[in-house]
Amino acid sequence: MIPLSAYVALSAVLFMTGLAGVLIRRNFIIVLMSVEIMLNAANINLVAFSQHLDSMAGQMAALFVIAIAAGEAAVGLAIIIVVFRGNIATNVDQINLLKW
């Protein structure tokens, strides 16, 4: 059986990778993928602790997070498509269209 610390370490590595992607990269798609990686790291933690504590609450919360992540990805990709079709910018720093 894999110990809980291995799951927590994997989750920490994934979360730090996603955080670095959000902070360093400025491309829309890379930032969106990095946010998804961070949500998956949270899901790994939820499921691992749920298994460790013999509870289904963490697994149900992970299912809600997956559903919210799907909606976030759909809305994020729709915004990216609108911005790319308008030839406004491909860089997050160059966008001020959504302020208004």
C-alpha positions, 0 to 999 in steps of 0.5 A, a space after each residue: 500500500 502506498 503511504 499517505 505521504 507519497 500522495 501528499 508529496 505528489 500533490 505538492 509537486 503538482 501544485 507547485 508546478 501549476 503555481 509556477 506555470 501561472 506566475 511565470 508563463 503569460 500565455 492564456 492556454 498555459 495559464 489555464 492548463 496550470 490552473 487545471 493542474 493545481 485543481 488536480 493536485 487538490 483532488 489528489 489530496 482530497 481523495 488521499 485523505 478520504 481514503 486514509 480516514 475511511 470517509 467518502 466526503 473527500 471523494 464527493 468533494 473531489 467530484 464537485 471540484 472536477 465538475 467546477 473545473 469542467 465549467 471553468 475550462 469551458 468558460 476559459 476556453 470560450 474567453 480565449 477563443 473570443 480574444 484570439 478571434 479579435 486579434 487582441 492579444 495572446 499575452 495575459 499582460 496585454 489584455 485590458 478588454 475584460 476590465 469593462 
